[in-house]
Amino acid sequence: MKVAIFGGTGLLGSDVKKLCDETYAVSALSSKDVDITDLGEVLEFMEKRQPQVVINCAAITDVDACEKDNDHAMRVNAIGPKNIAIACKEHSARMIHISTDYVFDGTKNEPYTEFDAPNPCNFYGRTKLEGERFVREILGNGVILRTAWVFGERRNHFVDYVVNGVNKGDEIIAVKDMVSSPTYSLDLAELIKLLIPSKECGVFHASNKGYCSRVEMVEEIIKIMHKPGKVKVVNQSQWKRDAKRPAFSALRNYHLGLIDKDIMPGWRDALKRYIRAKFGE
Ligand SMILES: NC(=O)c1ccc[n+]([C@@H]2O[C@H](COP(=O)([O-])OP(=O)(O)OC[C@H]3O[C@@H](n4cnc5c(N)ncnc54)[C@H](OP(=O)(O)O)[C@@H]3O)[C@@H](O)[C@H]2O)c1
């Protein structure tokens, strides 16, 4: 079976490629290979390669950049998945699209399920929600996986900032009114691999189990490293950023649980495996 990964050079896409390479004929694409904002380029690729399954991990994931350049964010995060969905429909390919916990406004006090109404509080969340809508409108049988706070090998992110900071003896800034479900890209890639040959469709929450604030996440990393760490606890109003983050956007993998496919481990276990694998701590 042929599998194409848009965003195949990113944090998640590179792990999906790594896990799927042995089983499938995988094309992992960067923006230079195919620009998903250009329908002609997407259709031409699909015509040439004829993949049976398409996974869209491509996105503008810099939440603050999305607030500054709205059009670029909307083009990549909404028009991109729309173009891919059109091409998948044309070629009868299965589409697995990745979305985010930031489609929720963060006002609920318990983890969001797929049956809660989205209401983004920043522009990134808005663009991702429009991307979801296009996929649902165009394809009756698409899969949308919402995930959160992804960490993995490919590029730097919050976990790397904390580990490197602790190793250098720096003060770590941790925001207390940001709570979600940290997710290891390798665990999510395992789930995506499981869903590739299945007939499942619909919206699924897909994060590591449980949730924490950024402060609890920093404390857990320090515990795993067995090193002293200096932590400065702030709230969002003291941590000036262009985009507001939802205060509580933890996800519950409710739909996956209902169909007995929730294979996602807990976030603490995931964090430990990642830190051991990347830093040997
Ligand atoms: N990271 C998180 O914490 C997080 C949290 C929740 C949800 N998500 C979602 O998870 C998915 C994967 O995120 P990630 O963190 O793995 O992303 P990432 O590391 O930022 O990588 C983004 C990917 O998108 C590609 N891309 C950007 N613009 C493109 C364009 N115009 N045409 C084609 N490809 C383009 C990039 O290609 P180049 O290499 O060529 O730039 C890169 O491969 C996204 O849908 C994101 O919204 C991420």
The ligand as an SDF file (V2000), in Angstrom:
LIG
                    3D

 48 52  0  0  0  0  0  0  0  0999 V2000
    3.4350   20.5870   17.9120 N   0  0  0  0  0  0  0  0  0  0  0  0
    2.4170   20.5970   18.7570 C   0  0  0  0  0  0  0  0  0  0  0  0
    2.5910   20.8220   19.9700 O   0  0  0  0  0  0  0  0  0  0  0  0
    1.0320   20.2850   18.2610 C   0  0  0  0  0  0  0  0  0  0  0  0
   -0.0340   20.3170   19.1960 C   0  0  0  0  0  0  0  0  0  0  0  0
   -1.3310   20.0090   18.7340 C   0  0  0  0  0  0  0  0  0  0  0  0
   -1.5560   19.6960   17.4060 C   0  0  0  0  0  0  0  0  0  0  0  0
   -0.5130   19.7040   16.5230 N   0  0  0  0  0  0  0  0  0  0  0  0
   -0.7910   19.3970   15.1190 C   0  0  0  0  0  0  0  0  0  0  0  0
   -0.0160   18.2610   14.7600 O   0  0  0  0  0  0  0  0  0  0  0  0
    0.3450   18.3460   13.3690 C   0  0  0  0  0  0  0  0  0  0  0  0
    1.8480   18.1340   13.2370 C   0  0  0  0  0  0  0  0  0  0  0  0
    2.5120   19.1940   13.9340 O   0  0  0  0  0  0  0  0  0  0  0  0
    4.1110   19.2200   14.0720 P   0  0  0  0  0  0  0  0  0  0  0  0
    4.4230   19.8740   15.3680 O   0  0  0  0  0  0  0  0  0  0  0  0
    4.6490   17.8770   13.7230 O   0  0  0  0  0  0  0  0  0  0  0  0
    4.4820   20.2580   12.9020 O   0  0  0  0  0  0  0  0  0  0  0  0
    5.9240   20.8830   12.5740 P   0  0  0  0  0  0  0  0  0  0  0  0
    7.0050   20.1500   13.2610 O   0  0  0  0  0  0  0  0  0  0  0  0
    5.8120   22.3580   12.8010 O   0  0  0  0  0  0  0  0  0  0  0  0
    6.0690   20.5970   10.9930 O   0  0  0  0  0  0  0  0  0  0  0  0
    5.2160   21.2380   10.0900 C   0  0  0  0  0  0  0  0  0  0  0  0
    5.3040   20.5250    8.7650 C   0  0  0  0  0  0  0  0  0  0  0  0
    4.4030   21.1870    7.8580 O   0  0  0  0  0  0  0  0  0  0  0  0
    5.0840   21.3940    6.6290 C   0  0  0  0  0  0  0  0  0  0  0  0
    4.5050   22.5480    5.9310 N   0  0  0  0  0  0  0  0  0  0  0  0
    4.4040   23.8280    6.3680 C   0  0  0  0  0  0  0  0  0  0  0  0
    3.8480   24.5860    5.4020 N   0  0  0  0  0  0  0  0  0  0  0  0
    3.5760   23.7650    4.3450 C   0  0  0  0  0  0  0  0  0  0  0  0
    3.0440   23.9640    3.0560 C   0  0  0  0  0  0  0  0  0  0  0  0
    2.6340   25.1790    2.6170 N   0  0  0  0  0  0  0  0  0  0  0  0
    2.9470   22.8930    2.2100 N   0  0  0  0  0  0  0  0  0  0  0  0
    3.3610   21.6770    2.6110 C   0  0  0  0  0  0  0  0  0  0  0  0
    3.8950   21.4220    3.8170 N   0  0  0  0  0  0  0  0  0  0  0  0
    4.0100   22.4600    4.6860 C   0  0  0  0  0  0  0  0  0  0  0  0
    6.5390   21.5990    7.0360 C   0  0  0  0  0  0  0  0  0  0  0  0
    7.3690   21.3930    5.9030 O   0  0  0  0  0  0  0  0  0  0  0  0
    8.8440   22.0970    5.7700 P   0  0  0  0  0  0  0  0  0  0  0  0
    9.7930   21.1520    6.4810 O   0  0  0  0  0  0  0  0  0  0  0  0
    9.1120   22.1680    4.3260 O   0  0  0  0  0  0  0  0  0  0  0  0
    8.7380   23.4370    6.4410 O   0  0  0  0  0  0  0  0  0  0  0  0
    6.6970   20.5410    8.1160 C   0  0  0  0  0  0  0  0  0  0  0  0
    6.9450   19.2760    7.5370 O   0  0  0  0  0  0  0  0  0  0  0  0
   -0.1720   19.7100   12.8840 C   0  0  0  0  0  0  0  0  0  0  0  0
   -1.4230   19.5280   12.2720 O   0  0  0  0  0  0  0  0  0  0  0  0
   -0.3670   20.5030   14.1620 C   0  0  0  0  0  0  0  0  0  0  0  0
   -1.3650   21.4940   14.0130 O   0  0  0  0  0  0  0  0  0  0  0  0
    0.7800   19.9810   16.9230 C   0  0  0  0  0  0  0  0  0  0  0  0
  1  2  1  0
  2  3  2  0
  2  4  1  0
  4  5  1  0
  4 48  2  0
  5  6  2  0
  6  7  1  0
  7  8  2  0
  8  9  1  0
  8 48  1  0
  9 10  1  0
  9 46  1  0
 10 11  1  0
 11 12  1  0
 11 44  1  0
 12 13  1  0
 13 14  1  0
 14 15  2  0
 14 16  1  0
 14 17  1  0
 17 18  1  0
 18 19  2  0
 18 20  1  0
 18 21  1  0
 21 22  1  0
 22 23  1  0
 23 24  1  0
 23 42  1  0
 24 25  1  0
 25 26  1  0
 25 36  1  0
 26 27  1  0
 26 35  1  0
 27 28  2  0
 28 29  1  0
 29 30  1  0
 29 35  2  0
 30 31  1  0
 30 32  2  0
 32 33  1  0
 33 34  2  0
 34 35  1  0
 36 37  1  0
 36 42  1  0
 37 38  1  0
 38 39  2  0
 38 40  1  0
 38 41  1  0
 42 43  1  0
 44 45  1  0
 44 46  1  0
 46 47  1  0
M  CHG  2   8   1  16  -1
M  END
$$$$
